[in-house]
Amino acid sequence: MAPPSYSDIGKQARDVFGKGYHFGLVKLDVKSKTSNGVEFTAGGSTTTDGGKVTGSLETKYKIKEQGLSLTEKWNTDNSLNTTVDYDKLMPGLKLTLDGSFQPNSGDKSGKFKTEYKHEKFLFNADLNLASSPVINMSTSVGHGAYALGYQTAFDSGKSALTKHNLALAYNAGDMILHATATDAKVFGGGIYLKNSPKLETGVTISTSAGGASSFGIGCKYTLGPDASLRAKVNNGSQIGLSYQQKLRDGITVTMSTNVDGTKLNEPGHKLGLCLEMEA
């Protein structure tokens, strides 16, 4: 089994803090799949203070025999995006071509991506299709419970490497530790614990060379097959709470709130609601 990619090192701890929270938003996500394998995803959201409504429509079609996947997406900013994936060139290699077009302005952009997976090694690279492309590269190697990742970028316009990031992870099954260093200026780490079949806990910490630091702890508790509770708090006294309930097969509702612990008697606390439907 290939090690986690650089971007996935520490993902389990980050998911405890990120998934299931929709502060200040009302969201609707709908997914369906036709009999011939075409997947449709439609989504929309608005802020609870009556702000702008945004939405998107995505279609995805796979030709498994040829190793091809085609994804097309449109959003309410009138941006059109197309992604083509191909994974039959050689075992473990995946090639991706992304394109974006905005009819209103005529702006066009593209990006070429590649990913190669091996039992002990994973490599990712992408470059934007421009006159002076920036090439982003990352790699990770694994040995037993350990994984080490490195990320860099080369700006061809400046002929210079623009970042040097490191990540290290240790996976002991029910406990995953990770540490990161970003350009030798920002250092972080975290712990993910599977305390029991029902309880998951995550802890993250970050500090910078300038002295700023942050700390957070979060957890997810599964009440049963159809419901779960989430909670998190950070050193800024920001408290997040979330309740997720499966109403029936294919329909899930999530309610969340963010409470500013420094201003309990003042306005500014946020609510969120998300309805997910799948057929």
C-alpha positions as CSV (number, residue, x, y, z in Angstrom):
1,M,0.0,0.0,0.0
2,A,1.3,3.4,-1.0
3,P,2.1,6.0,1.8
4,P,-0.2,9.0,2.2
5,S,0.5,11.9,-0.1
6,Y,2.1,15.0,1.3
7,S,-1.2,16.8,1.5
8,D,-2.8,13.8,3.3
9,I,-0.3,13.6,6.1
10,G,-2.2,14.8,9.2
11,K,-5.6,14.5,7.4
12,Q,-7.3,12.4,10.1
13,A,-6.6,15.1,12.7
14,R,-7.6,17.9,10.4
15,D,-10.9,16.1,9.5
16,V,-11.9,16.2,13.2
17,F,-11.8,20.0,13.0
18,G,-13.0,20.5,9.5
19,K,-15.8,18.1,8.6
20,G,-19.4,18.6,9.8
21,Y,-19.1,22.4,10.4
22,H,-20.8,25.0,8.2
23,F,-20.6,28.2,10.2
24,G,-22.5,31.1,8.8
25,L,-23.9,29.1,5.8
26,V,-27.0,27.5,4.6
27,K,-26.1,24.7,2.2
28,L,-27.8,22.2,0.0
29,D,-25.9,19.3,-1.8
30,V,-27.6,16.9,-4.1
31,K,-26.0,13.8,-5.7
32,S,-27.4,11.3,-8.1
33,K,-26.2,8.7,-10.5
34,T,-27.8,7.5,-13.8
35,S,-28.1,3.9,-14.9
36,N,-25.3,4.4,-17.4
37,G,-22.9,5.6,-14.7
38,V,-23.1,9.4,-15.1
39,E,-22.8,11.1,-11.7
40,F,-24.5,14.5,-11.1
41,T,-23.7,16.8,-8.2
42,A,-25.6,20.0,-7.6
43,G,-24.9,22.4,-4.7
44,G,-25.9,25.8,-3.5
45,S,-25.2,28.0,-0.5
46,T,-25.9,31.4,1.0
47,T,-24.7,33.2,4.1
48,T,-27.0,33.4,7.1
49,D,-26.8,37.2,7.0
50,G,-28.6,37.3,3.6
51,G,-25.5,37.5,1.4
52,K,-24.8,36.2,-2.1
53,V,-26.3,32.9,-3.2
54,T,-23.8,30.6,-5.0
55,G,-24.3,27.3,-6.7
56,S,-22.7,24.8,-8.9
57,L,-23.5,21.8,-11.2
58,E,-21.0,19.0,-11.8
59,T,-21.2,15.9,-14.0
60,K,-18.7,13.1,-14.0
61,Y,-18.5,10.2,-16.5
62,K,-16.1,7.2,-16.3
63,I,-14.9,4.9,-19.0
64,K,-13.3,2.2,-16.9
65,E,-12.2,0.1,-19.8
66,Q,-10.1,3.0,-21.2
67,G,-9.0,4.4,-17.9
68,L,-10.7,7.7,-18.6
69,S,-12.7,10.0,-16.4
70,L,-14.4,13.3,-17.6
71,T,-15.6,15.9,-15.1
72,E,-17.4,19.1,-16.1
73,K,-18.4,21.8,-13.7
74,W,-20.3,25.1,-13.9
75,N,-20.9,27.6,-11.1
76,T,-22.9,30.7,-10.7
77,D,-19.8,32.9,-11.3
78,N,-20.3,31.6,-14.9
79,S,-17.0,29.7,-14.8
80,L,-16.7,26.5,-16.8
81,N,-14.2,23.8,-15.7
82,T,-13.3,20.5,-17.4
83,T,-11.1,17.8,-16.0
84,V,-9.8,14.7,-17.8
85,D,-8.1,11.9,-15.9
86,Y,-6.3,9.0,-17.5
87,D,-4.8,6.1,-15.5
88,K,-4.1,3.3,-18.0
89,L,-0.6,4.4,-19.2
90,M,1.2,2.3,-16.6
91,P,0.3,0.8,-13.2
92,G,0.2,3.5,-10.5
93,L,0.4,6.5,-12.8
94,K,-2.5,9.0,-13.1
95,L,-2.4,11.9,-15.5
96,T,-4.9,14.8,-15.2
97,L,-5.6,17.8,-17.4
98,D,-7.6,20.7,-15.9
99,G,-9.1,23.5,-18.0
100,S,-11.1,26.6,-16.9
101,F,-12.9,29.2,-19.1
102,Q,-14.9,32.3,-18.1
103,P,-17.2,33.3,-21.0
104,N,-17.8,36.8,-19.6
105,S,-14.2,37.9,-19.6
106,G,-12.7,35.3,-22.0
107,D,-10.1,34.3,-19.4
108,K,-8.7,30.8,-19.9
109,S,-6.4,28.7,-17.7
110,G,-5.1,25.2,-17.6
111,K,-3.1,22.9,-15.4
112,F,-1.4,19.5,-16.0
113,K,-1.1,17.1,-13.1
114,T,0.5,13.8,-12.5
115,E,0.5,11.3,-9.7
116,Y,2.5,8.1,-9.3
117,K,1.9,5.6,-6.5
118,H,4.2,2.8,-5.5
119,E,4.1,0.5,-2.5
120,K,6.7,2.6,-0.6
121,F,6.6,5.9,-2.6
122,L,4.2,8.5,-3.9
123,F,4.9,11.5,-6.1
124,N,2.7,14.4,-7.2
125,A,3.5,17.2,-9.6
126,D,1.5,19.9,-11.4
127,L,2.2,22.9,-13.5
128,N,0.0,25.7,-14.8
129,L,-0.1,26.1,-18.6
130,A,1.3,29.6,-18.8
131,S,4.3,31.4,-20.4
132,S,6.2,31.2,-17.1
133,P,4.7,28.1,-15.3
134,V,5.1,27.3,-11.6
135,I,5.8,23.6,-11.0
136,N,4.6,22.3,-7.7
137,M,6.1,19.0,-6.6
138,S,5.6,16.8,-3.6
139,T,6.7,13.3,-2.6
140,S,6.3,11.0,0.3
141,V,8.0,7.7,1.3
142,G,6.8,5.1,3.7
143,H,8.4,2.5,5.9
144,G,6.3,0.5,8.2
145,A,4.3,2.9,10.4
146,Y,6.3,6.0,9.3
147,A,5.8,8.4,6.4
148,L,8.0,11.3,5.4
149,G,6.8,14.0,2.9
150,Y,8.5,16.9,1.2
151,Q,6.9,19.7,-0.9
152,T,8.5,22.3,-3.1
153,A,7.8,24.6,-6.0
154,F,9.8,25.9,-8.9
155,D,9.0,29.3,-10.4
156,S,10.3,29.2,-14.0
157,G,9.8,33.0,-14.3
158,K,12.2,33.6,-11.4
159,S,14.3,30.4,-11.9
160,A,14.0,29.8,-8.2
161,L,12.6,27.3,-5.7
162,T,9.9,29.2,-3.7
163,K,9.0,26.8,-0.9
164,H,10.4,24.0,1.2
165,N,7.9,22.1,3.4
166,L,8.4,18.9,5.4
167,A,5.9,16.5,7.0
168,L,6.3,13.4,9.1
169,A,3.7,11.0,10.3
170,Y,3.6,7.9,12.6
171,N,0.6,5.6,12.2
172,A,0.0,3.2,15.1
173,G,-3.6,2.3,14.0
174,D,-5.8,3.9,16.6
175,M,-3.2,6.7,17.1
176,I,-1.6,8.9,14.4
177,L,1.0,11.5,15.1
178,H,2.2,14.1,12.6
179,A,4.5,17.1,12.5
180,T,5.1,19.7,9.8
181,A,7.5,22.5,9.0
182,T,6.7,25.2,6.5
183,D,9.7,27.1,5.0
184,A,11.4,26.7,8.4
185,K,9.1,29.5,9.7
186,V,5.9,27.8,10.8
187,F,6.0,24.5,12.7
188,G,3.0,22.4,13.6
189,G,1.9,19.0,14.7
190,G,-1.1,17.0,15.8
191,I,-2.5,13.8,17.2
192,Y,-5.5,11.7,16.0
193,L,-6.9,9.2,18.5
194,K,-9.5,6.5,17.9
195,N,-10.4,6.3,21.6
196,S,-13.2,3.8,21.0
197,P,-15.5,2.7,18.2
198,K,-17.7,5.7,19.0
199,L,-15.2,8.4,19.9
200,E,-12.5,10.1,17.8
201,T,-10.3,12.9,19.1
202,G,-7.9,15.3,17.4
203,V,-5.4,17.8,18.7
204,T,-3.4,20.3,16.6
205,I,-0.8,22.9,17.5
206,S,1.1,25.5,15.4
207,T,3.8,28.0,16.1
208,S,5.7,30.5,14.0
209,A,9.1,32.0,14.1
210,G,7.4,35.3,14.9
211,G,6.0,34.0,18.1
212,A,2.3,33.5,17.1
213,S,0.9,30.2,18.1
214,S,-2.4,28.3,18.0
215,F,-3.8,25.2,19.7
216,G,-7.1,23.3,19.3
217,I,-8.8,20.1,20.4
218,G,-11.8,18.5,18.8
219,C,-13.8,15.3,19.0
220,K,-16.5,13.4,17.2
221,Y,-18.9,11.1,19.1
222,T,-21.1,8.6,17.2
223,L,-24.5,8.4,19.0
224,G,-25.6,5.5,16.8
225,P,-25.8,4.4,13.1
226,D,-27.6,7.6,12.1
227,A,-26.4,10.4,14.4
228,S,-23.2,12.0,15.6
229,L,-22.0,14.9,17.7
230,R,-18.9,17.1,17.1
231,A,-17.2,19.7,19.3
232,K,-14.0,21.7,19.1
233,V,-12.3,24.6,20.8
234,N,-9.1,26.6,20.2
235,N,-6.9,28.9,22.2
236,G,-8.9,31.9,20.8
237,S,-11.9,30.7,22.8
238,Q,-13.8,29.8,19.5
239,I,-16.1,27.0,20.3
240,G,-17.7,24.9,17.6
241,L,-20.6,22.5,18.0
242,S,-22.2,20.2,15.4
243,Y,-25.0,17.7,15.3
244,Q,-25.5,15.4,12.2
245,Q,-28.6,13.2,11.7
246,K,-29.4,10.8,8.9
247,L,-33.1,11.3,8.4
248,R,-33.5,8.4,5.9
249,D,-31.3,6.6,3.3
250,G,-29.7,9.3,1.2
251,I,-30.8,12.3,3.3
252,T,-28.6,13.8,6.0
253,V,-28.9,17.1,7.9
254,T,-26.2,18.9,9.8
255,M,-26.7,21.8,12.2
256,S,-23.6,23.6,13.6
257,T,-22.8,26.7,15.6
258,N,-19.7,28.7,16.4
259,V,-19.7,30.5,19.7
260,D,-17.1,33.3,20.5
261,G,-16.2,32.5,24.1
262,T,-14.7,36.0,24.6
263,K,-18.0,37.7,23.7
264,L,-20.7,35.4,25.1
265,N,-23.2,38.3,25.7
266,E,-22.5,40.0,22.4
267,P,-23.8,39.3,18.9
268,G,-21.5,37.7,16.3
269,H,-22.0,34.0,17.0
270,K,-22.7,31.9,13.9
271,L,-25.2,29.2,12.9
272,G,-25.0,26.8,10.0
273,L,-27.3,24.3,8.3
274,C,-26.5,21.8,5.6
275,L,-28.8,19.3,3.9
276,E,-27.3,16.5,1.8
277,M,-29.3,14.4,-0.5
278,E,-28.1,11.4,-2.5
279,A,-30.0,9.0,-4.8
